[in-house]
Amino acid sequence: MATKKNIEIKEISPEDRPFVSKLMTNSLIEEYGDPPTSEHIQNLLDYYYYKEISIIYVLKVNNIFAGFIWLIESSDVILGTSFYCAIYLAIEKEFRGQKYSKLLMDRAIEHCKENNVKQLRLTVRNNNIPALNLYEQEGFHIYKHEMSLDF
């Protein structure tokens, strides 16, 4: 018999902040390797935590922190429109592959609609196939290409 899961998505609370910091730190290290110092990641987190128009939705499964999505409101100065940018979406390793990213992305889309914002943007790496598949299923399309030249 399958166990019913209690799934909750809510705005971040003070007691959730250490879990978000830990997961984001681990995810950044997983993606980029060890930072020059631990202060680099903490400075990044502090910058976004205290940015004026920032919202974090956390996902809990059976009251266990499982992941988060972080949105920041921004504006397109050329078009004169506002949009949200999903700057980070992360799921704890033991919860990956269970469609929790989709639940968080759906909540982000709902947040945009609730706030009458007409566009949600994000950046994703070309080799992150699970994320690309999720975003395409959600209806995202290529808006622009970001390129780099490594030396």
C-alpha positions in Angstrom: 0.0 0.0 0.0 1.4 3.4 -1.0 1.9 6.0 1.7 0.0 9.3 1.1 2.4 12.3 0.9 1.5 15.6 2.5 2.8 18.2 0.1 2.9 21.9 1.1 4.2 24.9 -0.9 4.3 28.1 1.0 6.3 31.4 1.2 9.5 31.1 3.1 9.4 31.6 6.9 12.4 32.4 9.1 12.8 28.8 10.2 13.0 27.7 6.5 15.9 30.0 5.7 18.8 27.7 6.9 17.4 24.9 4.7 17.3 27.2 1.6 20.8 28.4 2.3 22.1 24.8 2.7 20.4 23.5 -0.4 21.4 26.5 -2.5 25.0 26.2 -1.3 25.1 22.5 -2.0 23.6 23.0 -5.4 26.0 25.7 -6.4 28.9 23.6 -5.3 27.5 20.6 -7.2 27.2 22.8 -10.3 30.4 25.0 -10.1 32.7 23.3 -7.6 34.0 24.7 -4.4 33.9 28.5 -4.1 37.0 30.5 -3.3 35.6 31.1 0.2 32.4 30.2 2.0 31.7 34.0 2.2 31.1 34.1 -1.6 27.9 32.0 -1.4 26.7 33.7 1.8 27.2 37.1 0.1 25.1 36.0 -2.8 22.4 34.6 -0.5 22.3 37.8 1.6 22.1 39.9 -1.5 19.0 38.1 -2.8 17.4 37.6 0.6 17.3 41.3 1.2 16.5 42.4 -2.4 13.3 44.4 -2.2 11.1 42.4 -4.5 12.1 38.8 -3.9 9.9 35.8 -3.0 10.9 32.3 -2.1 8.4 29.4 -2.2 9.5 26.3 -0.2 8.3 22.8 -0.8 7.8 20.4 2.1 6.9 16.8 1.8 5.6 15.2 5.0 6.8 18.3 6.8 10.4 17.7 5.5 12.1 20.5 3.5 12.4 19.2 -0.1 13.2 22.2 -2.2 12.5 25.8 -3.2 12.0 28.3 -6.1 13.3 31.8 -5.8 11.7 34.6 -7.8 12.8 38.2 -8.2 10.8 40.9 -9.8 12.6 42.9 -12.5 11.9 45.1 -15.4 12.8 45.2 -19.0 14.0 48.8 -19.5 13.7 48.6 -23.3 10.1 47.3 -23.4 9.1 49.1 -20.2 7.5 46.0 -18.8 8.0 44.1 -15.5 8.6 40.4 -15.2 9.7 37.8 -12.7 12.9 35.9 -13.0 13.2 32.5 -11.5 16.8 32.8 -10.3 17.0 29.4 -8.6 15.0 26.2 -8.3 16.5 23.4 -6.3 15.3 20.0 -5.0 17.1 18.0 -2.3 18.7 14.9 -3.9 16.4 12.4 -2.2 13.3 14.1 -3.6 14.5 14.5 -7.2 12.7 12.7 -10.0 9.3 12.9 -8.3 7.9 15.9 -10.2 8.4 18.3 -7.3 10.2 20.8 -9.6 7.0 21.0 -11.7 4.9 21.8 -8.5 7.3 24.7 -7.7 7.3 26.0 -11.3 3.5 25.8 -11.3 3.4 27.9 -8.1 5.8 30.4 -9.7 3.6 30.7 -12.7 0.5 31.1 -10.5 2.3 33.9 -8.5 3.0 35.8 -11.8 -0.7 35.5 -12.8 -1.8 36.6 -9.3 0.4 39.7 -9.5 -0.6 40.5 -13.1 2.9 40.0 -14.4 2.9 38.7 -17.9 6.3 37.1 -18.2 8.5 34.7 -16.2 12.1 34.3 -17.3 14.9 32.0 -16.3 18.3 30.8 -17.4 19.1 27.1 -17.8 22.3 25.3 -18.9 22.1 23.5 -22.3 23.3 20.3 -20.6 20.6 20.3 -17.9 18.2 18.0 -19.8 15.7 17.4 -17.0 15.3 21.1 -16.4 15.0 21.8 -20.2 12.3 19.2 -20.5 10.4 20.6 -17.5 10.5 24.2 -18.8 9.5 23.1 -22.3 6.5 21.2 -20.9 5.5 24.3 -19.0 5.5 26.3 -22.3 8.8 28.2 -22.0 10.5 29.1 -25.2 13.9 30.4 -26.1 13.9 34.2 -25.4 17.5 34.9 -26.1 20.8 33.0 -26.1 23.5 33.6 -23.5 27.0 32.7 -24.6 30.4 32.7 -23.0 34.0 32.6 -24.1 36.3 30.8 -21.8 40.0 31.6 -21.5 
